[in-house]
Amino acid sequence: MKTVVAVYTGQGLADPLKAVFKELLPDVRLVNIIDDSLIGDVVKAGHVPPGVARRLVQYFHHGEEMGADVILNTCSSVGEVADDARRLIGVPIVKIDESMAAKAALSYERIGVLATLPSTLEPTMRLIRKQADLAGKQVTLVNGLADGAFDALVGGRPEEHDRILLETAKRIAAEADVLVLAQGSMARMERTLAEVTGKPVLSSPRMGVEAVKAILAAAEAAEPTA
């Protein structure tokens, strides 16, 4: 049985991702490492402080020691730490949003990025621009910071979070060919946002697990047969 270790900086995405794994990779052993102090420290600092980066790399090491065939980094705010960690860890690290960013960059020219935190918005926009550069494409990125939505969510007002996110999506939709959801926890809003704006909407959880599945399949195909 293959093992995937998913590393979380908060609580909200673990159950939705578990459901995606059950659908797409039912025979995989999924191990979750959750430290919800990480995203709190990122939000407080406004960026990824050194202590968060160190702890995250330690969790990647723990995942490798647990026998992971693939490690899934589930948080877009710390994706650039995962880039650096790939040089230190002996198993593949999949960033949950990398496939989403690549699809957006390859398929669209005007890309609206929806996020509830600047600390997630900025690295997601950098990731999309990086993917566009790798593809030799020019893209225009539209800032879709849903100011106040994160505070509403952590304050126990999910309907206010959703309202702010919808209003932000409607505001930027005219400037964008596609809307990208920077946080995996937004995926539950994907269909509603598409219906309200009339624009395609990309979210990361399913595409992230599909990337994990592809790596596992490639590794299995490369294994010598008896």
N, C-alpha and C positions, 0 to 999 in steps of 0.2 A: 504494500500500500504506500502510495506517495504521500508526503507530508508537505503542507503549505503552512507557513507561519505568517499570520497577518498582524502587523504592528499598528496600533491605534493611539492617537493623541487625545481621544475623547470617547465618550460612551455611545454617541448617537448612531453610528454607522454599523456597529457590530451585528445586530440582529438582521437588518436588511441585507448585508453582505452574506451572512450565513445562509439566507434563503437563496441568493444567487448561486452560491457554491453548491447547495443541495440540488439545484436544478442542472447546473452545467458540469459540475465535477462531483457527483454523488459518491464516488468511491475514494475520494481523497480525504485524508485525515487533516482536518483544519484545526490549528492551534492559534488562539488569540492571545496577544500580549497587549494589555490596555493600561495606559498611564494617563489619566485625564488631567494630571497636573501640567502636562506638556503644553497643551493648547492654551491653558490659562497663563502660563509663563510667556508664551509667544504673544498673546493678546496684550498682556501687561507691558511687554517691552516694545511692541510694535514691529518686531522682527524676530528672527530665530537667535536667541542668545547662546553663548558658548555652552552653558550648562545643559540646555535642551539638546544641542547637537551631540554632546558627549553621551547623554543618557540614551538618545535614540540609537547611536552607533552601538552602545552596549546591548541594547535590545536586539539589534540585528545579529550581533555576536551570539547572544543567547539563542536566537532562532537557529543559527547554524549549528550550535551545540545540541539543540533538540533534534537534529536530524532533518532539518528542512531541505526539501528539494528546490523550493522556491520561497523567497520571502516577499510578501506584499506590503509595500508602504502605502497606507490608506489615507494619508493626510497631505493635501496639496500645499499647505503652508510650509512643510518641512521637506518638500521634494528635492530641493537642492542639496540637503544633507545626504539624502539617499544617493544622489549622483556621486558625491565624494566617497561615500561608504562602499560603492561598488568596487573600488580599488582595494578595499580591506577585507571584504567578505568573500568566502570561497564558493558561494552559491548565488544564482541569479537573484537580483532584487528588481521586482517589478514596481514601478510607480503607477498608482491607480489611474492617474490622469494622463499618462503619456500617450496612450493610444487615442484618447479623445482629442488631445491637442494636435496630434499628427493628422487625424481625420479632418479637423477643422481647418488646419493650415493647407492641406492638400485640396480640399473640396470647395473652399469659400475664400472670398477676397475681403469682405467686411465682416469682422467677427466681433460680436458683442459678448463681453465677459461679465457674467453676473456673479457677485460675491457679496457676502455680508460683512467681511472683514478686509481691511487694506492688506493685512499680513497674508491673506490668501489670494486676493486679487492680483497683487504685484508679481509674485512668483508664477502664477498661472499665465499671466500675460507674457512674462519672459519665456516661459516654456513654449507657448504657441509661436512666439517670434523665432525661437531657436529652431523649432520644427519647420517653420517656413523657410528659414535660412538654409537648413539642410536640404530642402526640396528645391531651392533656388527660386522661391516665390516671394512676391511682395504682398503683404497683407496690411489692412488697416484694422487696428484694434479700437473698440469702443468701450469706454469705461462704464461698467454697470454696477457701481458700488451701491448696495441697498443699505444706506446709512440708517442705523437704528434697528435693523432687523435682528442682528445677533443679540443685542441687549434684550429685545422683546422675547426671543426664544429662551435665553437662559433665565429670564425673569418669569417664565411660566406663562407667556402669552403667545402661543404658537400661531393663533389666528392673526395677530398683529404682525408677526414675522412674515406670514404668507401675504398679507395685504401689502406690506412695504415692498416685498419682492415682486409681486405682480405689478405694482405701480412703476417700479424701476424698469421692469421688462418692457412695459408698454411705452415708457419714455424713450428707451434706446432702440426699440424695434425698427423704427423707420430708417435708422442709420446702419442697420446690420442685415446681412444675408442669413446669419445663423446666430443663435444664442448658445453660449457655452456656460454650463453650470460649474463654477470653480470648486464647489464643495460637494463631495459625494452625498452628504446628507440632504441635499436639495433634490435628489433624483425623484423623490415622491411627487415633486411639483412639475416634472417634465411634461406630462400630457396636458396639464392645465395651462402651463405657460405657452405651449404650442398652440392650443386652441384659442387662447386670448390674443396672442400676437400674430398668429398666422405664419409664423416662422419656424423652421426646423430647430429643434432644441437637442443639444448633446449633453449627456451626463456620463459620469465616469465609472460607476460601480460595475455595470455589466461588461463594458469594454475592458476594464481592468482585469476582471476574472477571465474573460476570453483571452487576454494576453498571457495570463498564467497558464491557461489550458494549452495554448499553442507552444509554450516553452516545455511543458511536461510532455506533450506529444512528440516534439522534436527530439527530446532527450531519450524517450522510449524508442523512437525509430533508430536512433544512433547506437543503441545498446546491441552488443554482439549477440547473435542467436546461437544456441547450442547446436 
